[in-house]
Amino acid sequence: MPAGEIADRFREVSRPAISQHLRVLRDAGLLSERRDGTRRLYRARRDRIQQLRAYLDGFWSDRLGALKTAAEREARRKRS
Amino acid sequence: MTEAPLRHEVRIEAPIEIVHRFFTDPAQLTEWWPSRATIDPRPRGRLRLEFDKPDDGTDVALGEFVEVSDRRIVFTWGFQGDSDLPPGASRVEVTLEPVGATTVVRLEHHGLPAARRTQHEQGWTFVLARLREVAPPKARPG
């Protein structure tokens, strides 16, 4: 799917923001990218489980960071 | 057929008793993890975690505790209505290790199903939903 066609589905989001987020998704392994002349074509990785794993990986990393913040705040509160 | 577990580790500047309660006390659990929690942290006890999504709607994770001890908390994990990861499909193992006055938390997520092919369009539905989550709305004129 060409980048322009993807952007057309998100009329409330600017083109540069779409390009930036497509790069993020590509780097996260959710999309593959191919050049066709000046166009960039994107393909969704069919392997949904890989996407699920990538999602859960980010989820745990994010949540454990929040756990650290909350538990350290609680430890400081108990000490004081 | 399963793949290698996901592994995460974090070192927390807090004693193990405090960290443990953040897993077993529903009020403290919701400080860092789900939006709402109903848990019965003992072997065969149920857990129900609700995650409010950024746009709207709620994901519901269901599971059952397998092991709950001072240094180890294990439970099954899956999402209600999710054919890729239904309740009971996977297992989360949390190990707490005291190191001086700090605690090292190791989390392993086991039993995620092996990769399988699915429809092209489903992949796009997933990716586009993710994009919608991360993309900031453009400033509205006027």
Backbone of each chain as ProteinMPNN parsed JSONL, in Angstrom:
{"seq_chain_A": "MPAGEIADRFREVSRPAISQHLRVLRDAGLLSERRDGTRRLYRARRDRIQQLRAYLDGFWSDRLGALKTAAEREARRKRS", "coords_chain_A": {"N_chain_A": [[0.861, -1.188, 0.0], [0.671, 2.192, -0.925], [2.29, 5.015, 0.704], [0.79, 7.377, 0.522], [-1.83, 6.5, 0.196], [-2.287, 5.308, 2.617], [-2.131, 7.534, 4.264], [-4.419, 8.836, 3.409], [-6.372, 7.56, 4.8], [-6.271, 8.663, 7.217], [-7.267, 11.37, 7.744], [-7.3, 13.272, 9.68], [-4.771, 13.507, 10.54], [-1.518, 14.861, 10.01], [0.467, 14.671, 6.95], [3.373, 14.56, 7.281], [3.465, 13.606, 9.935], [2.259, 11.115, 9.625], [4.193, 9.858, 7.974], [6.34, 9.783, 9.709], [5.344, 8.112, 11.736], [4.923, 5.789, 10.306], [7.535, 5.064, 9.824], [8.324, 4.496, 12.439], [6.697, 2.264, 12.968], [7.684, 0.577, 11.007], [10.313, 0.24, 11.924], [9.716, -1.07, 14.246], [9.035, -3.459, 13.283], [6.539, -4.044, 12.339], [5.776, -3.316, 9.849], [6.835, -3.737, 6.455], [9.003, -2.11, 4.138], [9.209, -0.791, 0.823], [10.808, 0.612, -2.002], [9.484, 2.299, -4.809], [10.428, 3.816, -7.422], [9.908, 7.114, -6.691], [8.098, 6.612, -4.806], [7.11, 5.274, -1.656], [6.392, 2.078, -0.683], [4.361, 0.206, 1.473], [4.092, -2.781, 3.353], [2.029, -4.708, 5.348], [3.238, -6.709, 7.925], [2.563, -10.084, 7.712], [2.568, -11.8, 9.694], [0.958, -12.102, 12.378], [1.364, -12.85, 14.977], [3.98, -12.201, 15.511], [3.626, -9.516, 15.594], [1.974, -9.321, 17.769], [3.712, -10.233, 19.748], [5.614, -8.187, 19.627], [4.047, -6.091, 20.446], [3.346, -6.898, 23.08], [5.853, -7.007, 24.208], [6.625, -4.314, 24.238], [4.583, -3.441, 25.876], [5.087, -4.738, 28.392], [7.587, -3.683, 29.022], [6.99, -0.984, 29.267], [5.044, -1.06, 31.351], [6.493, -2.193, 33.491], [8.31, -0.21, 33.93], [6.586, 1.694, 34.94], [5.843, 0.388, 37.278], [8.255, 0.443, 38.706], [8.524, 3.203, 39.167], [6.207, 3.654, 40.774], [6.617, 1.917, 42.997], [9.025, 2.818, 44.033], [8.327, 5.353, 44.789], [6.51, 4.755, 46.808], [8.264, 3.497, 48.617], [9.895, 5.627, 49.355], [8.014, 7.209, 50.605], [7.382, 5.659, 52.832], [9.774, 5.702, 54.198], [10.06, 8.308, 54.986]], "CA_chain_A": [[0.0, 0.0, 0.0], [1.503, 3.405, -0.944], [2.171, 5.88, 1.888], [-0.293, 8.343, 0.308], [-3.117, 5.835, 0.4], [-2.411, 5.131, 4.071], [-2.41, 8.859, 4.827], [-5.804, 9.183, 3.096], [-7.265, 6.967, 5.798], [-6.097, 9.404, 8.48], [-7.347, 12.757, 7.283], [-7.107, 14.173, 10.814], [-3.35, 13.497, 10.895], [-0.722, 15.46, 8.934], [1.314, 13.741, 6.18], [4.675, 14.303, 7.931], [3.265, 12.772, 11.123], [2.029, 9.75, 9.124], [5.48, 9.313, 7.522], [7.139, 9.516, 10.901], [4.814, 6.948, 12.438], [5.169, 4.6, 9.474], [8.931, 4.671, 10.09], [8.355, 3.858, 13.763], [6.093, 0.93, 12.837], [8.624, -0.226, 10.233], [11.439, -0.117, 12.807], [9.206, -2.021, 15.243], [8.847, -4.742, 12.61], [5.138, -4.28, 11.985], [5.637, -3.015, 8.436], [8.036, -3.761, 5.621], [8.972, -0.954, 3.242], [9.864, -1.016, -0.459], [10.773, 1.809, -2.844], [9.1, 2.15, -6.206], [10.709, 5.171, -7.881], [9.912, 8.053, -5.569], [7.081, 6.211, -3.837], [7.419, 4.242, -0.668], [5.279, 1.135, -0.536], [4.43, -0.497, 2.754], [3.353, -4.031, 3.459], [1.859, -5.135, 6.743], [3.79, -8.05, 8.156], [1.403, -10.958, 7.847], [2.738, -12.641, 10.86], [0.329, -11.311, 13.434], [1.915, -13.22, 16.275], [5.162, -11.367, 15.713], [3.121, -8.195, 15.998], [1.488, -9.476, 19.145], [4.903, -10.281, 20.604], [6.205, -6.844, 19.677], [3.152, -5.276, 21.263], [3.475, -7.299, 24.486], [7.198, -6.629, 24.634], [6.541, -2.893, 24.572], [3.642, -3.345, 26.988], [5.757, -5.094, 29.647], [8.654, -2.712, 29.263], [6.316, 0.229, 29.701], [4.384, -1.273, 32.652], [7.488, -2.401, 34.55], [8.828, 1.139, 34.221], [5.585, 2.333, 35.817], [5.959, -0.296, 38.575], [9.458, 0.987, 39.356], [8.179, 4.552, 39.634], [5.219, 3.586, 41.859], [7.177, 1.245, 44.172], [10.06, 3.678, 44.622], [7.616, 6.455, 45.452], [5.98, 4.174, 48.044], [9.393, 3.256, 49.525], [10.308, 6.941, 49.889], [6.951, 7.666, 51.502], [7.492, 4.893, 54.089], [10.998, 6.097, 54.904], [9.996, 9.677, 55.507]], "C_chain_A": [[0.901, 1.243, 0.0], [1.248, 4.279, 0.288], [0.99, 6.846, 1.749], [-1.667, 7.746, 0.597], [-3.37, 5.596, 1.894], [-2.81, 6.468, 4.708], [-3.858, 9.265, 4.575], [-6.788, 8.609, 4.113], [-7.219, 7.734, 7.118], [-6.122, 10.887, 8.177], [-7.115, 13.741, 8.431], [-5.641, 14.267, 11.22], [-2.534, 14.033, 9.724], [0.139, 14.404, 8.237], [2.667, 13.491, 6.85], [4.542, 13.412, 9.171], [3.035, 11.324, 10.713], [3.357, 9.113, 8.72], [6.333, 8.911, 8.715], [6.658, 8.242, 11.607], [4.978, 5.668, 11.626], [6.6, 4.117, 9.682], [9.046, 3.95, 11.435], [7.82, 2.421, 13.672], [7.006, 0.004, 12.022], [9.769, -0.699, 11.134], [11.001, -1.111, 13.886], [8.898, -3.376, 14.609], [7.413, -5.039, 12.219], [4.886, -4.053, 10.497], [6.943, -3.323, 7.72], [7.875, -2.658, 4.578], [9.736, -1.28, 1.962], [9.746, 0.277, -1.258], [10.328, 1.441, -4.248], [9.247, 3.532, -6.812], [10.752, 6.09, -6.683], [8.907, 7.63, -4.495], [7.645, 5.213, -2.844], [6.179, 3.37, -0.538], [5.46, 0.367, 0.769], [3.601, -1.768, 2.701], [3.248, -4.37, 4.938], [2.458, -6.528, 6.879], [2.641, -8.989, 8.472], [1.409, -11.701, 9.159], [2.225, -11.908, 12.103], [0.905, -11.632, 14.807], [3.193, -12.432, 16.563], [4.729, -9.97, 16.175], [2.641, -8.237, 17.441], [2.664, -9.491, 20.118], [5.527, -8.896, 20.749], [5.367, -5.938, 20.572], [3.338, -5.596, 22.758], [4.851, -6.923, 25.047], [7.22, -5.155, 25.065], [5.664, -2.658, 25.793], [4.342, -3.629, 28.315], [6.841, -4.085, 30.002], [8.072, -1.428, 29.865], [5.738, 0.067, 31.118], [5.398, -1.479, 33.782], [8.182, -1.079, 34.897], [7.893, 1.865, 35.178], [5.612, 1.703, 37.21], [7.135, 0.269, 39.371], [9.151, 2.362, 39.964], [7.261, 4.479, 40.864], [5.826, 2.984, 43.134], [8.248, 2.107, 44.834], [9.432, 4.876, 45.333], [7.084, 5.968, 46.808], [7.095, 3.955, 49.075], [9.866, 4.574, 50.156], [9.295, 7.445, 50.904], [7.07, 6.962, 52.859], [8.708, 5.317, 54.903], [10.841, 7.441, 55.59], [9.006, 9.778, 56.663]], "O_chain_A": [[1.803, 1.344, 0.833], [0.149, 4.289, 0.843], [0.277, 7.108, 2.718], [-2.542, 8.399, 1.164], [-4.504, 5.67, 2.368], [-3.693, 6.531, 5.564], [-4.468, 9.946, 5.399], [-7.901, 9.113, 4.265], [-8.02, 7.49, 8.02], [-5.117, 11.58, 8.336], [-6.776, 14.901, 8.199], [-5.297, 15.014, 12.136], [-2.816, 13.703, 8.572], [0.497, 13.386, 8.829], [3.08, 12.339, 6.982], [5.4, 12.568, 9.429], [3.543, 10.405, 11.357], [3.627, 7.965, 9.074], [6.96, 7.852, 8.73], [7.462, 7.406, 12.02], [5.152, 4.588, 12.19], [6.857, 2.913, 9.714], [9.75, 2.949, 11.567], [8.408, 1.491, 14.224], [7.097, -1.192, 12.3], [10.147, -1.87, 11.116], [11.81, -1.896, 14.381], [8.543, -4.327, 15.306], [7.098, -6.157, 11.812], [3.898, -4.541, 9.949], [8.023, -3.191, 8.295], [6.76, -2.316, 4.185], [10.767, -1.952, 1.994], [8.722, 0.957, -1.205], [10.734, 0.42, -4.802], [8.324, 4.344, -6.74], [11.538, 5.879, -5.76], [8.865, 8.213, -3.411], [8.533, 4.42, -3.158], [5.072, 3.858, -0.313], [6.562, -0.059, 1.115], [2.541, -1.811, 2.076], [4.231, -4.328, 5.679], [2.215, -7.409, 6.054], [1.845, -8.735, 9.376], [0.379, -12.162, 9.651], [2.967, -11.193, 12.777], [0.928, -10.777, 15.693], [3.457, -12.047, 17.702], [5.37, -9.342, 17.017], [2.872, -7.314, 18.222], [2.625, -8.852, 21.17], [5.917, -8.486, 21.843], [5.89, -5.134, 21.343], [3.471, -4.694, 23.586], [4.98, -6.566, 26.219], [7.762, -4.806, 26.115], [5.949, -1.801, 26.63], [4.211, -2.853, 29.262], [6.979, -3.691, 31.16], [8.595, -0.875, 30.832], [5.916, 0.935, 31.973], [5.193, -1.001, 34.897], [8.591, -0.871, 36.039], [8.331, 2.555, 36.098], [5.426, 2.397, 38.21], [7.015, 0.538, 40.567], [9.478, 2.636, 41.118], [7.501, 5.152, 41.866], [5.577, 3.484, 44.231], [8.363, 2.122, 46.059], [9.943, 5.349, 46.348], [7.188, 6.666, 47.817], [6.896, 4.197, 50.266], [10.194, 4.622, 51.342], [9.655, 8.028, 51.926], [6.884, 7.584, 53.906], [8.684, 5.296, 56.133], [11.421, 7.681, 56.648], [8.822, 10.857, 57.225]]}, "seq_chain_B": "MTEAPLRHEVRIEAPIEIVHRFFTDPAQLTEWWPSRATIDPRPRGRLRLEFDKPDDGTDVALGEFVEVSDRRIVFTWGFQGDSDLPPGASRVEVTLEPVGATTVVRLEHHGLPAARRTQHEQGWTFVLARLREVAPPKARPG", "coords_chain_B": {"N_chain_B": [[3.539, -25.961, 19.968], [5.8, -23.542, 20.631], [7.348, -20.322, 21.072], [10.421, -18.714, 22.133], [10.277, -17.314, 25.451], [9.102, -13.988, 26.264], [11.269, -11.735, 27.86], [11.84, -9.684, 30.64], [13.5, -7.359, 32.784], [13.787, -5.517, 35.763], [15.277, -3.249, 38.026], [14.482, -2.238, 41.209], [14.383, 0.431, 43.47], [13.467, -0.33, 46.149], [12.297, -2.167, 48.996], [11.649, -5.746, 48.986], [9.169, -6.468, 50.144], [7.516, -4.284, 49.738], [7.455, -4.144, 46.933], [6.259, -6.596, 46.337], [3.646, -6.245, 47.266], [2.665, -4.56, 45.32], [1.938, -6.288, 43.383], [0.002, -7.89, 44.511], [-1.96, -6.518, 45.883], [-4.948, -5.14, 45.001], [-5.514, -2.358, 44.854], [-2.994, -1.218, 44.769], [-1.976, -2.454, 42.562], [-3.338, -1.28, 40.447], [-2.082, 1.114, 40.33], [0.043, 0.943, 38.643], [-0.508, -0.827, 36.567], [-3.236, -2.267, 35.349], [-6.372, -0.56, 34.505], [-8.506, -1.225, 36.122], [-8.837, -3.738, 38.633], [-9.584, -7.052, 39.605], [-8.665, -9.366, 41.812], [-7.563, -12.523, 43.128], [-5.214, -13.452, 44.836], [-3.942, -16.28, 45.118], [-3.099, -19.748, 44.763], [-4.965, -21.054, 42.089], [-6.722, -19.003, 42.284], [-8.649, -16.385, 40.742], [-7.933, -13.856, 38.256], [-8.855, -10.692, 37.008], [-8.328, -8.228, 34.809], [-8.785, -4.961, 33.736], [-8.215, -2.962, 30.978], [-8.332, 0.257, 30.005], [-8.635, 1.585, 26.802], [-6.794, 3.982, 24.765], [-8.362, 5.397, 22.855], [-11.268, 4.512, 22.902], [-13.242, 2.124, 24.726], [-12.479, -1.106, 26.211], [-9.959, -3.408, 27.062], [-10.08, -6.692, 28.251], [-8.305, -8.676, 30.377], [-7.959, -12.005, 31.359], [-7.22, -14.456, 33.827], [-5.568, -17.003, 35.808], [-4.212, -17.54, 38.987], [-1.248, -19.393, 39.475], [0.865, -19.843, 41.115], [1.76, -18.349, 44.153], [4.021, -16.881, 46.054], [6.461, -15.602, 48.423], [8.579, -14.835, 46.802], [7.837, -15.368, 44.219], [5.493, -15.114, 41.631], [3.054, -16.45, 39.7], [0.983, -16.601, 36.887], [-1.76, -17.394, 34.648], [-2.59, -16.037, 31.407], [-4.514, -14.07, 29.205], [-6.554, -12.535, 26.632], [-9.94, -11.581, 26.759], [-12.065, -12.632, 24.212], [-10.099, -12.57, 22.25], [-8.747, -14.164, 19.634], [-6.141, -14.793, 19.045], [-4.765, -14.702, 21.439], [-6.229, -16.091, 23.685], [-7.888, -16.288, 26.959], [-5.973, -18.118, 29.315], [-4.133, -18.977, 27.503], [-1.445, -18.242, 27.686], [1.4, -17.803, 29.919], [2.513, -15.986, 32.698], [5.416, -15.373, 34.475], [6.664, -14.138, 37.391], [9.476, -13.149, 39.13], [10.839, -12.222, 42.202], [13.69, -10.797, 43.506], [15.549, -10.066, 46.325], [18.064, -7.64, 46.566], [20.354, -6.414, 48.461], [19.014, -3.447, 49.664], [17.332, -3.25, 47.605], [15.16, -4.434, 44.926], [15.152, -6.921, 42.486], [13.204, -7.394, 39.728], [12.117, -9.954, 37.738], [10.537, -10.741, 34.785], [8.875, -13.16, 32.922], [7.263, -14.032, 29.976], [5.599, -16.672, 28.976], [4.741, -19.214, 26.52], [3.526, -17.964, 24.394], [1.808, -18.189, 21.359], [3.111, -19.99, 18.515], [4.326, -18.498, 15.485], [1.954, -17.855, 12.936], [0.461, -17.914, 9.712], [-1.71, -15.397, 8.494], [-4.586, -13.548, 7.341], [-3.855, -11.015, 4.966], [-5.254, -8.578, 5.166], [-6.078, -8.499, 7.808], [-3.674, -8.039, 9.079], [-3.213, -5.415, 8.296], [-5.365, -4.154, 9.532], [-4.645, -4.332, 12.165], [-2.2, -2.916, 12.195], [-3.019, -0.386, 11.363], [-4.687, 0.313, 13.432], [-2.848, 0.523, 15.482], [-1.383, 2.654, 14.545], [-3.249, 4.66, 14.709], [-3.401, 4.88, 17.437], [-0.871, 5.928, 18.127], [-0.499, 8.192, 16.599], [-0.584, 11.683, 16.77], [-3.425, 13.871, 16.904], [-4.034, 16.236, 14.313], [-3.779, 19.763, 14.687], [-6.837, 21.417, 14.994], [-8.34, 23.644, 12.687], [-9.483, 26.939, 13.473]], "CA_chain_B": [[4.697, -25.29, 19.381], [5.889, -22.198, 21.19], [8.608, -19.634, 20.85], [11.109, -18.286, 23.352], [9.468, -16.353, 26.204], [9.552, -12.596, 26.385], [11.921, -11.563, 29.164], [12.132, -8.309, 31.049], [14.062, -7.262, 34.121], [13.904, -4.135, 36.237], [15.766, -3.16, 39.406], [13.665, -1.221, 41.87], [14.96, 0.916, 44.732], [12.458, -0.524, 47.191], [12.403, -3.524, 49.536], [10.818, -6.751, 48.314], [7.802, -6.48, 50.685], [6.755, -3.224, 49.063], [7.251, -4.525, 45.524], [5.322, -7.722, 46.311], [2.279, -5.746, 47.428], [2.224, -3.955, 44.07], [1.38, -7.364, 42.564], [-1.049, -8.675, 45.175], [-2.994, -5.631, 46.419], [-5.594, -4.564, 43.81], [-5.409, -0.892, 44.812], [-1.634, -0.862, 44.353], [-1.796, -2.988, 41.204], [-3.854, -0.338, 39.454], [-1.201, 2.287, 40.235], [1.028, 0.799, 37.567], [-0.786, -1.792, 35.505], [-4.517, -2.093, 34.656], [-7.237, 0.521, 34.97], [-9.269, -1.817, 37.223], [-8.363, -5.102, 38.885], [-10.204, -7.943, 40.583], [-7.713, -10.475, 41.897], [-7.591, -13.408, 44.287], [-3.833, -13.927, 44.657], [-3.567, -17.556, 45.739], [-3.202, -20.747, 43.702], [-6.295, -21.268, 41.51], [-7.503, -17.777, 42.388], [-8.828, -15.739, 39.443], [-7.627, -12.439, 38.097], [-9.526, -10.015, 35.911], [-7.719, -6.906, 34.685], [-9.4, -4.18, 32.654], [-7.337, -1.912, 30.458], [-9.022, 1.229, 29.164], [-7.816, 1.929, 25.641], [-6.681, 5.433, 24.624], [-9.491, 5.979, 22.115], [-12.329, 4.153, 23.831], [-13.331, 0.673, 24.854], [-11.686, -1.708, 27.28], [-9.477, -4.773, 26.894], [-10.197, -7.44, 29.494], [-7.396, -9.815, 30.499], [-8.411, -12.97, 32.355], [-6.218, -15.467, 34.116], [-5.677, -17.726, 37.065], [-2.915, -17.658, 39.653], [-0.717, -20.748, 39.543], [1.756, -19.876, 42.272], [1.935, -17.058, 44.808], [4.86, -17.001, 47.239], [7.146, -14.342, 48.692], [9.507, -14.456, 45.734], [7.412, -15.811, 42.901], [4.07, -14.977, 41.328], [2.843, -17.019, 38.365], [-0.444, -16.644, 36.534], [-2.059, -17.532, 33.223], [-2.869, -14.721, 30.855], [-5.058, -13.98, 27.857], [-7.56, -11.476, 26.512], [-11.292, -11.991, 26.432], [-12.466, -12.377, 22.828], [-8.948, -12.448, 21.347], [-8.467, -15.535, 19.182], [-4.693, -15.021, 19.036], [-4.282, -14.91, 22.8], [-7.403, -16.23, 24.559], [-7.569, -16.575, 28.36], [-5.369, -19.425, 29.548], [-3.208, -19.346, 26.422], [-0.037, -17.996, 27.988], [1.706, -17.816, 31.348], [3.454, -14.948, 33.116], [6.146, -15.75, 35.682], [7.353, -12.988, 37.978], [10.369, -13.532, 40.218], [11.351, -11.077, 42.95], [14.926, -11.151, 44.205], [16.095, -8.943, 47.088], [19.502, -7.39, 46.402], [20.527, -5.316, 49.406], [17.725, -2.821, 49.968], [16.572, -3.113, 46.36], [14.522, -5.661, 44.449], [15.216, -7.154, 41.042], [11.997, -8.054, 39.232], [12.279, -10.595, 36.428], [9.244, -11.175, 34.26], [8.927, -13.962, 31.698], [5.943, -14.318, 29.414], [5.768, -17.951, 28.273], [3.614, -19.886, 25.881], [2.909, -17.225, 23.294], [1.705, -19.174, 20.281], [4.073, -19.878, 17.424], [3.866, -17.68, 14.364], [1.166, -18.515, 11.899], [0.028, -17.01, 8.645], [-3.111, -15.003, 8.561], [-4.962, -12.744, 6.185], [-3.18, -9.748, 4.747], [-6.073, -7.45, 5.612], [-6.045, -8.487, 9.27], [-2.429, -7.375, 9.446], [-3.407, -3.972, 8.147], [-6.292, -3.67, 10.552], [-3.847, -4.214, 13.388], [-1.218, -1.835, 12.057], [-3.71, 0.906, 11.296], [-5.175, 0.603, 14.787], [-1.678, 0.968, 16.231], [-1.039, 3.979, 14.039], [-4.235, 5.576, 15.26], [-3.045, 5.087, 18.833], [0.336, 6.716, 18.353], [-0.458, 9.435, 15.826], [-1.3, 12.788, 17.426], [-4.348, 14.554, 15.993], [-3.596, 17.524, 13.771], [-4.504, 20.88, 15.292], [-8.011, 21.754, 14.207], [-8.421, 25.086, 12.396], [-10.599, 27.66, 14.102]], "C_chain_B": [[4.755, -23.846, 19.91], [7.265, -21.61, 20.909], [9.232, -19.27, 22.188], [10.239, -17.282, 24.109], [9.993, -14.929, 26.042], [10.168, -12.458, 27.767], [12.182, -10.08, 29.429], [12.656, -8.328, 32.475], [14.146, -5.793, 34.51], [14.381, -4.175, 37.687], [15.09, -1.968, 40.07], [14.275, -0.856, 43.217], [13.88, 0.88, 45.808], [12.594, -1.944, 47.705], [11.358, -4.463, 48.934], [9.379, -6.75, 48.825], [6.927, -5.443, 49.974], [6.448, -3.619, 47.627], [6.199, -5.637, 45.418], [3.878, -7.237, 46.408], [1.755, -5.076, 46.162], [1.704, -5.009, 43.093], [0.142, -7.983, 43.187], [-2.157, -7.818, 45.799], [-3.651, -4.908, 45.23], [-5.437, -3.046, 43.709], [-4.02, -0.465, 44.34], [-1.338, -1.355, 42.939], [-2.22, -1.96, 40.151], [-3.036, 0.958, 39.404], [-0.241, 2.172, 39.055], [0.576, -0.054, 36.391], [-2.17, -1.607, 34.888], [-5.282, -0.887, 35.18], [-8.057, 0.045, 36.165], [-8.832, -3.275, 37.395], [-9.245, -5.817, 39.894], [-9.303, -9.161, 40.661], [-7.878, -11.248, 43.193], [-6.238, -14.127, 44.292], [-3.465, -15.125, 45.521], [-3.758, -18.597, 44.648], [-4.659, -21.058, 43.364], [-7.212, -20.063, 41.672], [-7.539, -17.078, 41.026], [-8.274, -14.323, 39.444], [-8.36, -11.903, 36.88], [-8.994, -8.589, 35.891], [-8.35, -6.183, 33.503], [-8.477, -3.045, 32.266], [-8.154, -0.977, 29.575], [-8.102, 1.614, 28.023], [-7.833, 3.441, 25.433], [-7.886, 6.052, 23.905], [-10.779, 5.749, 22.898], [-12.444, 2.644, 23.836], [-12.341, 0.164, 25.888], [-11.243, -3.107, 26.864], [-9.575, -5.467, 28.243], [-9.256, -8.643, 29.452], [-7.897, -10.705, 31.629], [-7.308, -13.988, 32.596], [-6.479, -16.11, 35.454], [-4.283, -17.811, 37.684], [-2.516, -19.131, 39.752], [0.12, -20.891, 40.804], [1.865, -18.467, 42.84], [2.758, -17.291, 46.066], [5.608, -15.683, 47.405], [8.0, -13.874, 47.513], [9.037, -14.794, 44.34], [5.905, -15.688, 42.747], [3.889, -15.44, 39.884], [1.351, -17.044, 38.086], [-0.597, -16.852, 35.036], [-2.625, -16.204, 32.73], [-3.455, -14.818, 29.458], [-6.134, -12.912, 27.832], [-8.903, -12.061, 26.09], [-11.595, -11.654, 24.962], [-11.323, -12.232, 21.843], [-8.53, -13.856, 20.912], [-6.97, -15.827, 19.155], [-4.157, -15.314, 20.426], [-5.474, -14.994, 23.753], [-6.979, -16.5, 26.0], [-7.02, -17.988, 28.517], [-4.278, -19.782, 28.551], [-1.744, -19.177, 26.798], [0.156, -17.878, 29.492], [2.761, -16.762, 31.657], [4.09, -15.373, 34.433], [6.946, -14.546, 36.167], [8.199, -13.494, 39.142], [10.904, -12.264, 40.872], [12.604, -11.525, 43.699], [15.448, -9.941, 44.977], [17.597, -8.833, 46.871], [19.812, -6.166, 47.252], [19.154, -4.762, 49.739], [16.857, -2.696, 48.718], [15.978, -4.46, 45.959], [14.691, -5.758, 42.939], [13.977, -7.955, 40.649], [12.3, -8.638, 37.855], [10.922, -11.106, 35.981], [9.471, -11.983, 32.985], [7.502, -14.245, 31.253], [6.091, -15.531, 28.502], [4.525, -18.328, 27.49], [2.882, -19.04, 24.855], [2.919, -18.143, 22.081], [2.743, -18.934, 19.186], [3.447, -19.081, 16.28], [2.982, -18.494, 13.434], [0.684, -17.464, 10.906], [-1.417, -16.609, 8.86], [-3.388, -14.057, 7.398], [-4.232, -11.409, 6.168], [-3.958, -8.586, 5.38], [-6.104, -7.36, 7.146], [-4.793, -7.785, 9.775], [-2.576, -5.869, 9.361], [-4.331, -3.413, 9.203], [-5.534, -3.413, 11.843], [-2.91, -3.023, 13.324], [-1.908, -0.47, 12.065], [-4.262, 1.296, 12.665], [-4.028, 1.126, 15.648], [-1.324, 2.4, 15.839], [-1.982, 5.021, 14.636], [-3.929, 5.873, 16.737], [-1.895, 6.071, 19.002], [0.312, 8.067, 17.65], [-1.219, 10.545, 16.547], [-2.245, 13.463, 16.439], [-3.782, 15.899, 15.559], [-4.426, 18.63, 14.431], [-5.679, 21.279, 14.403], [-8.049, 23.262, 13.937], [-9.613, 25.699, 13.117], [-10.725, 27.187, 15.501]], "O_chain_B": [[3.857, -23.043, 19.655], [8.208, -22.318, 20.556], [8.639, -19.492, 23.244], [9.537, -16.483, 23.487], [11.162, -14.705, 25.727], [9.646, -13.004, 28.739], [12.669, -9.342, 28.573], [12.303, -9.199, 33.27], [14.522, -4.94, 33.706], [13.951, -5.018, 38.474], [15.121, -0.847, 39.563], [14.637, -1.73, 44.005], [13.441, 1.916, 46.309], [12.964, -2.842, 46.948], [10.32, -4.024, 48.439], [8.454, -7.0, 48.052], [5.765, -5.695, 49.655], [5.322, -3.453, 47.157], [5.355, -5.62, 44.522], [2.995, -7.751, 45.721], [0.545, -5.022, 45.945], [1.094, -4.663, 42.082], [-0.689, -8.547, 42.475], [-3.191, -8.352, 46.202], [-2.985, -4.147, 44.529], [-5.251, -2.508, 42.617], [-3.876, 0.516, 43.61], [-0.55, -0.751, 42.212], [-1.568, -1.79, 39.121], [-3.267, 1.804, 38.54], [0.232, 3.181, 38.531], [1.197, -0.02, 35.329], [-2.279, -0.825, 33.944], [-4.893, -0.272, 36.173], [-8.283, 0.803, 37.109], [-8.5, -3.953, 36.423], [-9.608, -5.248, 40.923], [-9.184, -9.91, 39.692], [-8.28, -10.697, 44.218], [-6.123, -15.257, 43.819], [-2.765, -14.995, 46.525], [-4.505, -18.359, 43.699], [-5.477, -21.294, 44.253], [-8.363, -20.101, 41.239], [-6.586, -17.164, 40.251], [-8.161, -13.679, 40.487], [-8.47, -12.576, 35.856], [-9.187, -7.833, 36.843], [-8.436, -6.729, 32.403], [-8.019, -2.273, 33.109], [-8.618, -1.381, 28.509], [-6.933, 1.933, 28.238], [-8.766, 4.116, 25.867], [-8.372, 7.111, 24.303], [-11.323, 6.681, 23.491], [-11.807, 1.965, 23.032], [-11.484, 0.902, 26.373], [-12.048, -3.898, 26.374], [-9.195, -4.896, 29.265], [-9.393, -9.519, 28.598], [-8.217, -10.226, 32.717], [-6.557, -14.337, 31.685], [-7.46, -15.815, 36.137], [-3.304, -18.114, 37.002], [-3.335, -19.994, 40.068], [0.091, -21.924, 41.472], [2.04, -17.503, 42.094], [2.25, -17.84, 47.044], [5.415, -14.754, 46.622], [8.127, -12.677, 47.259], [9.75, -14.54, 43.369], [5.14, -16.102, 43.619], [4.495, -14.891, 38.964], [0.555, -17.454, 38.931], [0.299, -16.536, 34.253], [-3.075, -15.367, 33.513], [-2.949, -15.564, 28.62], [-6.576, -12.439, 28.879], [-8.99, -12.906, 25.199], [-11.399, -10.518, 24.529], [-11.543, -11.812, 20.707], [-8.023, -14.638, 21.716], [-6.568, -16.988, 19.234], [-3.208, -16.082, 20.581], [-5.705, -14.076, 24.539], [-5.839, -16.897, 26.244], [-7.537, -18.935, 27.925], [-3.574, -20.776, 28.729], [-0.888, -19.896, 26.282], [-0.814, -17.856, 30.248], [3.775, -16.659, 30.966], [3.389, -15.696, 35.392], [7.789, -14.009, 35.449], [7.698, -14.183, 40.03], [11.362, -11.347, 40.19], [12.579, -12.511, 44.435], [15.757, -8.909, 44.38], [18.319, -9.824, 46.981], [19.574, -5.031, 46.839], [18.235, -5.515, 50.058], [15.777, -2.109, 48.763], [16.259, -5.488, 46.575], [14.411, -4.809, 42.207], [13.734, -9.045, 41.167], [12.686, -7.923, 36.93], [10.242, -11.82, 36.718], [10.177, -11.54, 32.079], [6.651, -14.643, 32.049], [6.635, -15.435, 27.402], [3.424, -17.843, 27.749], [1.752, -19.352, 24.482], [3.922, -18.801, 21.804], [3.187, -17.807, 18.97], [2.228, -19.003, 16.134], [3.237, -19.671, 13.181], [0.527, -16.289, 11.236], [-2.234, -17.39, 9.348], [-2.511, -13.803, 6.572], [-4.024, -10.77, 7.199], [-3.38, -7.726, 6.045], [-6.151, -6.264, 7.705], [-4.829, -7.04, 10.754], [-2.121, -5.137, 10.24], [-4.105, -2.317, 9.716], [-5.752, -2.41, 12.522], [-2.828, -2.225, 14.257], [-1.434, 0.475, 12.695], [-4.298, 2.477, 13.011], [-4.206, 2.05, 16.442], [-1.011, 3.238, 16.685], [-1.564, 6.115, 15.016], [-4.171, 6.98, 17.219], [-1.918, 6.93, 19.883], [1.021, 8.989, 18.054], [-2.384, 10.361, 16.897], [-1.909, 13.614, 15.265], [-3.14, 16.604, 16.338], [-5.615, 18.456, 14.697], [-5.519, 21.456, 13.195], [-7.819, 24.063, 14.842], [-10.628, 25.038, 13.336], [-11.6, 27.651, 16.233]]}, "name": "protein", "num_of_chains": 2, "seq": "MPAGEIADRFREVSRPAISQHLRVLRDAGLLSERRDGTRRLYRARRDRIQQLRAYLDGFWSDRLGALKTAAEREARRKRSMTEAPLRHEVRIEAPIEIVHRFFTDPAQLTEWWPSRATIDPRPRGRLRLEFDKPDDGTDVALGEFVEVSDRRIVFTWGFQGDSDLPPGASRVEVTLEPVGATTVVRLEHHGLPAARRTQHEQGWTFVLARLREVAPPKARPG"}
